[in-house]
Amino acid sequence: MTTEVETNQTESFKQALQVMEDAVPYAKKMYQADVLQAAARLMDEQDGMAMLYQHADRFDKAGIFEGGPWAEPSHLEPRLVTGSLMDSGMTSIVEILSELRMAAIAKGKYKHEVVTQDAAKHFLDEVMALNVDILFPEETEAARIEGKQKEKNRAEKLFQFLADKLSLASISGKILEEIDDLVAQHPIMVNRIVSMIKDAKKLLKQTIEEQEKRAIKRYVNALSGPTKKSKKYQEPCEYRKQLKEMSDQELEEEAKTFAKCMRETGLVSKHHAVLTRYLNRHNQKLLPVAMQLNKKGNANLEEHIDIVSDLITVAIHLPMRQSLYGLACMLERGVLSSTPVIPGLKRLIELDLKPEVRKVLLNSINDNEGITANDIMIAGVISVLGQPLGIGQGMNPTCQTARGISLWSLHAPGYLLELIPRAARDGDIDVQFEGQTIHSKNLHQGLVQDLHEELDPVSLILVPHLDRIYGELVRRSEFRGDDVHKWVNPAFYGDWISRGFSSTIDPLTGSVADYPGFVRLFYATHHPDYNNGYELIYPNPVGIFITNSFGNLLGLHAVSIQRVARNSDGKYRIYFYNPNNDSAQVWGQGITPTVKGHGEFPGESSLPFHEFIARLYAFHYNPYEQGDAYAVDNKYVEKVEKLARESWGQKYTWVQL
């Protein structure tokens, strides 16, 4: 039933909209604030979203979106909706009205000149899939209290309204696809995956396909426990009591089931951690089974059983259970056989941490009862050494430092195990640059001012120091007449970075210079058909242009080329490590990096060779392992240049030499 107050709010909005609609074009902006304020008051009412929707077909004509990023609905990005919805002020109001406009198009209520019904429906499906946590808010006291925040409350009302208008069954597949892509990368930080699985669990009550229900149940089992005993005894303490009553055969079956689930998803349940700790004390011969180790991993475990047992005791706790997957990967990588690793790990167990480091580590987990900061640090080190491509930059502009930690985990674990105690105990790390020592403790400014702390423990310790040093290296390399990364990367990452360097942007003019030569050089140094068959030995840190789904330039980004190889179709692809762990990269022009399905290892993204070059702006190379650039077919160069010019290249002046 509509109250008198709601009727008044509806009438106020209708009047404000009519005044704006009747205004001459150049005067419409004068009325935007009045309309948005009236809309804000109306959407806070019980049926406010439905009332606003009734007029959504008039929003464009009235001029509500004129002069802003919402003016062209065909250019809107689903991934940007959440940030706008949670923004304070009028931004969230405009975003909600934009979604209601899309709903009107999707339902055929409003025929748009560019956006079709199917396109609008697809857009809203993606928006809802990416915001399933808002669509299905947690039914807790905390959630109810937080729900009083206006922006979140309005967002929940919006998605509930959209859910009524559009079938939820249509987004279950998108939610699963998103989870699948995230899981395929096996990241160290799984908070987002866990959150999505918990929300997807609520879809089981909806009318969705049986195949999708089975897939969701598989992920739910990965978190809550896949065995009969773990399902029956949800409390870890009760489950542990049951382990004492099991025979060796029953324990082995339990271990096999958990290990299979962990290997398929990269996720570790609390019960799996309980089982592993129990086996470590009472039945160590089943540890390889509990981690489903291959021959190399099993041999590494047998050779180093004492230190592995200590690591399980120290690091495999319920809040850090993900480190069990890292331990399994670390054993299969044979990292413990590297001379500095075991002494480095032992040193960390008893390391005297600085108070601020201890605080940030303890704050990184929800339940730290009985767990020390050193335990958390060891768990983080295990994960990093086991999953070098699972390291992420989180919400920080620190792709360079994440790339460094990844590279050292892969190729210099001893060096990494020197950096960690120096940062955690001494509050300082240093690098040599052109004969001078740069200490992080003497630097006060990096590239990031306020570190977002949803990071793995190693990153929490190292990133503040590495970021300041990287920023200092950049400052010292400025004004040299070339891209600063030519000097910064070898100094920062190490001597394995090739000294040859090429950038397509002229640092003096800011223009694109000799782009065909740039493309030919990359082919001649990286493509197996043109570089005399040389393969990458170490990851190559390169710079790329990041573009949105329309090919528009968003900024610059640091990634590492891991390898160049043929996929199952026999075509060459570039496999690269992207520190942002983004599962759904869409770069426009049909360029969509994949994380699975084309021979990617966990943590890798990949693109066809020419598509990757079309977003490349700088790379290192070994001049002694360079083929003939002139041999590269003109058609390949022209194809790449066309993609570049029609995307990020529109923001630059092009100079042909």
FISE-28778 format. One line per 8 residues: number of its first residue (from 1); for each residue x, y, z of C-alpha. Coordinates in steps of 0.2 Angstrom, whole numbers. Layout:
BEGIN
NUM> X/Y/Z  ...
//
This chain:
BEGIN
1> 0/0/0  7/17/-5  8/30/9  4/48/8  22/52/10  27/41/-4  14/48/-15  21/66/-12
9> 39/60/-16  33/52/-32  24/68/-37  39/78/-33  50/68/-44  37/68/-58  36/87/-57  55/89/-57
17> 57/77/-72  43/86/-82  51/103/-79  68/96/-85  60/88/-100  51/104/-105  67/114/-104  77/120/-119
25> 92/109/-122  105/121/-116  96/124/-100  93/106/-95  109/105/-84  101/118/-73  88/106/-67  99/90/-65
33> 102/93/-47  83/95/-43  79/79/-52  92/69/-44  88/75/-27  70/70/-30  75/53/-36  85/50/-21
41> 71/54/-9  59/43/-19  71/28/-20  72/27/-1  53/24/-1  46/6/-1  41/5/-19  53/19/-25
49> 63/9/-38  47/3/-46  40/21/-47  56/27/-54  56/13/-67  39/18/-73  48/34/-80  64/26/-85
57> 60/28/-104  60/47/-102  77/49/-93  87/51/-109  75/63/-117  74/73/-101  93/75/-100  97/66/-84
65> 113/59/-90  118/73/-101  137/78/-100  142/63/-89  149/46/-92  131/38/-92  126/48/-108  130/34/-120
73> 123/18/-112  132/8/-126  149/13/-118  145/8/-100  156/-5/-91  148/-18/-80  163/-19/-69  162/0/-65
81> 145/-1/-58  149/-7/-40  161/8/-37  148/20/-43  134/13/-33  144/14/-17  150/31/-20  143/45/-9
89> 134/60/-17  125/60/-33  135/48/-42  126/33/-34  109/41/-39  114/43/-57  121/25/-58  104/18/-51
97> 94/28/-63  106/21/-77  102/3/-72  83/7/-72  85/14/-89  94/-2/-95  80/-12/-87  67/-3/-97
105> 77/-6/-113  79/-25/-108  60/-27/-105  55/-17/-121  48/-3/-112  60/9/-120  67/7/-137  85/14/-138
113> 93/19/-155  109/9/-151  107/-3/-137  96/-18/-141  85/-27/-128  97/-42/-129  112/-30/-126  103/-22/-111
121> 99/-39/-104  117/-45/-106  123/-29/-97  112/-31/-82  116/-50/-81  134/-46/-80  131/-32/-67  120/-44/-56
129> 133/-58/-58  147/-46/-52  137/-40/-37  129/-56/-31  134/-51/-14  123/-36/-14  109/-46/-23  110/-59/-9
137> 115/-49/7  120/-60/22  107/-62/34  117/-57/50  115/-44/63  131/-35/56  124/-35/38  107/-28/44
145> 117/-14/54  128/-10/39  112/-11/28  106/6/36  120/14/26  110/24/12  121/19/-3  121/0/1
153> 103/0/6  98/8/-11  109/-4/-20  101/-19/-12  84/-12/-17  90/-9/-34  96/-27/-36  80/-34/-28
161> 70/-24/-40  80/-30/-55  79/-48/-49  60/-47/-49  61/-40/-67  74/-52/-74  76/-70/-71  90/-75/-59
169> 92/-91/-68  101/-82/-82  115/-76/-71  119/-92/-62  130/-97/-77  139/-81/-76  143/-83/-58  150/-100/-61
177> 160/-94/-75  167/-80/-65  171/-92/-51  179/-105/-63  190/-91/-70  196/-86/-53  199/-103/-47  209/-108/-63
185> 222/-95/-58  224/-103/-40  228/-86/-32  235/-85/-14  221/-73/-8  205/-82/-11  193/-70/-1  184/-65/-17
193> 182/-83/-22  175/-89/-5  163/-74/-5  156/-78/-22  154/-97/-18  145/-92/-2  133/-81/-12  132/-94/-26
201> 126/-106/-13  110/-96/-11  106/-99/-30  103/-117/-26  86/-112/-20  83/-104/-37  77/-113/-53  93/-116/-62
209> 100/-131/-72  105/-147/-63  122/-145/-71  125/-128/-63  118/-134/-46  131/-148/-46  145/-136/-50  140/-125/-36
217> 138/-139/-24  156/-144/-29  163/-127/-24  153/-127/-8  160/-144/-4  177/-137/-7  175/-125/7  164/-134/19
225> 171/-152/17  168/-165/3  168/-181/14  153/-188/24  162/-185/40  166/-167/37  148/-164/31  141/-172/47
233> 153/-164/59  154/-146/54  163/-140/69  182/-144/67  184/-149/85  170/-162/83  178/-168/66  195/-170/75
241> 187/-182/88  181/-193/73  198/-194/66  204/-203/82  191/-216/79  195/-220/60  206/-234/54  221/-231/43
249> 211/-236/28  197/-224/33  210/-210/35  217/-214/18  200/-212/10  197/-196/19  214/-189/14  211/-194/-5
257> 194/-186/-5  201/-169/2  217/-169/-9  207/-172/-25  195/-158/-20  210/-146/-16  219/-150/-32  203/-147/-43
265> 199/-130/-35  215/-124/-26  204/-121/-11  207/-129/6  193/-132/19  195/-131/38  193/-149/39  207/-153/27
273> 219/-142/39  213/-152/54  216/-169/45  233/-163/39  238/-158/57  232/-174/64  241/-185/51  257/-175/54
281> 256/-181/72  249/-198/71  251/-205/53  264/-196/43  264/-209/29  248/-202/23  254/-184/21  258/-187/3
289> 240/-194/0  232/-179/9  241/-167/-3  240/-178/-18  259/-176/-21  267/-182/-38  283/-192/-38  294/-177/-36
297> 284/-169/-22  284/-186/-13  302/-188/-14  305/-170/-8  293/-173/7  303/-189/11  320/-180/10  314/-166/21
305> 301/-173/32  308/-165/48  306/-147/41  290/-151/32  283/-157/49  288/-142/58  281/-131/44  264/-140/46
313> 265/-137/65  269/-119/63  259/-114/48  244/-125/44  231/-118/55  213/-115/51  214/-97/47  229/-100/36
321> 223/-116/29  226/-110/11  245/-112/14  242/-131/13  239/-130/-5  255/-119/-6  265/-132/3  259/-146/-9
329> 265/-135/-24  281/-130/-15  286/-148/-13  282/-152/-31  293/-137/-36  307/-145/-26  310/-128/-18  317/-136/-2
337> 331/-143/-11  338/-126/-15  352/-123/-2  347/-107/6  328/-111/8  328/-122/23  340/-111/34  329/-96/28
345> 313/-104/33  320/-109/50  326/-92/53  309/-85/50  301/-96/63  309/-87/78  312/-70/70  310/-55/81
353> 297/-45/72  295/-26/73  279/-22/82  271/-13/67  274/-29/57  267/-40/70  252/-29/71  248/-29/52
361> 251/-48/51  239/-52/66  226/-40/59  226/-50/42  217/-64/49  200/-65/58  204/-78/71  222/-77/78
369> 219/-85/95  234/-95/99  242/-90/82  258/-79/82  263/-67/69  278/-78/64  265/-92/61  256/-81/49
377> 272/-75/40  278/-93/38  261/-98/30  263/-83/18  280/-88/13  275/-106/10  261/-100/-1  272/-88/-11
385> 286/-101/-14  273/-113/-19  262/-102/-30  274/-88/-38  260/-84/-50  247/-83/-37  253/-67/-30  242/-52/-32
393> 243/-33/-30  226/-32/-23  218/-14/-24  236/-6/-24  245/2/-39  260/-9/-35  260/-21/-50  279/-19/-51
401> 282/-25/-33  270/-40/-35  280/-44/-51  296/-44/-42  290/-55/-28  284/-67/-41  300/-67/-51  311/-70/-35
409> 299/-84/-29  302/-93/-46  320/-90/-48  328/-83/-32  320/-90/-17  336/-87/-7  336/-69/-11  317/-68/-6
417> 321/-76/10  334/-63/13  322/-48/10  308/-54/21  318/-55/38  327/-38/34  310/-30/31  301/-39/45
425> 315/-38/58  326/-23/53  313/-12/45  324/-9/30  330/-17/13  342/-10/1  347/-11/-17  362/-5/-27
433> 360/7/-41  374/14/-51  387/12/-37  375/19/-23  365/10/-10  347/14/-8  339/10/9  320/9/10
441> 321/16/28  328/32/22  313/35/9  297/42/14  287/41/-2  283/28/-14  270/25/-28  256/21/-16
449> 251/32/-1  239/22/8  242/3/6  226/-7/5  230/-22/16  220/-36/9  236/-44/3  246/-60/7
457> 258/-59/22  274/-58/12  267/-44/2  261/-35/18  279/-36/24  288/-32/8  277/-20/-3  279/-4/8
465> 298/-6/6  299/-12/-12  287/2/-17  297/16/-10  313/9/-18  305/7/-35  298/25/-33  316/31/-29
473> 323/22/-44  311/30/-55  315/47/-48  334/44/-51  331/38/-69  320/53/-75  326/65/-88  338/54/-96
481> 330/54/-113  323/37/-112  310/26/-103  315/25/-85  312/6/-85  327/4/-95  337/7/-80  325/4/-66
489> 320/-14/-70  338/-22/-70  342/-13/-54  326/-18/-45  323/-36/-51  341/-42/-54  355/-46/-66  344/-58/-76
497> 334/-44/-84  341/-42/-101  349/-25/-104  342/-23/-122  327/-12/-121  314/-4/-133  299/7/-130  287/13/-143
505> 284/30/-134  297/44/-137  300/50/-119  305/67/-125  290/71/-136  277/58/-129  273/52/-147  273/35/-155
513> 290/33/-164  294/20/-177  280/8/-172  284/-4/-186  302/-5/-180  296/-9/-163  284/-23/-168  298/-31/-179
521> 310/-30/-165  298/-39/-153  295/-53/-167  314/-54/-169  317/-57/-151  302/-66/-145  293/-76/-159  301/-93/-162
529> 299/-92/-180  310/-76/-181  322/-76/-166  332/-92/-171  323/-103/-158  329/-94/-142  317/-98/-128  314/-86/-112
537> 324/-92/-98  318/-79/-85  301/-69/-85  303/-53/-95  295/-38/-86  286/-28/-100  274/-13/-100  257/-14/-108
545> 243/-2/-112  227/-6/-102  211/-3/-112  193/-6/-108  181/-16/-118  179/-3/-131  198/-2/-134  199/15/-125
553> 215/18/-115  214/17/-97  233/18/-92  249/8/-91  252/-8/-82  266/-20/-78  266/-38/-82  279/-52/-85
561> 280/-63/-101  282/-81/-94  284/-90/-110  280/-91/-129  272/-107/-135  260/-115/-147  243/-120/-140  233/-135/-145
569> 228/-127/-161  246/-125/-166  246/-106/-165  259/-96/-155  252/-87/-139  261/-76/-126  258/-83/-109  260/-69/-96
577> 258/-66/-77  246/-52/-73  248/-46/-55  230/-40/-54  223/-58/-55  209/-51/-66  199/-66/-72  188/-56/-85
585> 200/-46/-95  191/-38/-110  203/-26/-119  192/-22/-134  193/-26/-153  190/-44/-148  206/-45/-138  201/-55/-123
593> 215/-63/-112  211/-80/-106  216/-89/-90  211/-107/-95  207/-117/-111  223/-112/-121  236/-122/-111  238/-109/-97
601> 247/-114/-81  238/-108/-65  241/-90/-63  245/-86/-82  235/-76/-94  237/-78/-113  234/-70/-129  238/-74/-147
609> 255/-67/-151  250/-52/-162  236/-47/-150  248/-46/-136  260/-35/-146  245/-23/-150  244/-18/-131  263/-18/-128
617> 273/-2/-126  290/-7/-118  300/-23/-117  318/-30/-113  327/-41/-124  344/-50/-126  353/-41/-141  364/-57/-143
625> 348/-68/-146  340/-57/-159  334/-64/-176  332/-54/-192  319/-40/-190  318/-37/-208  311/-55/-211  295/-52/-202
633> 281/-51/-214  273/-34/-217  256/-41/-216  259/-45/-197  266/-28/-194  251/-20/-202  239/-30/-193  246/-26/-176
641> 248/-7/-180  230/-6/-186  224/-13/-169  236/-1/-160  231/14/-169  212/11/-167  213/8/-148  226/16/-137
649> 235/24/-152  221/37/-153  228/46/-138  245/48/-145  253/57/-160  261/45/-172  278/49/-180  284/38/-195
657> 303/38/-196
//
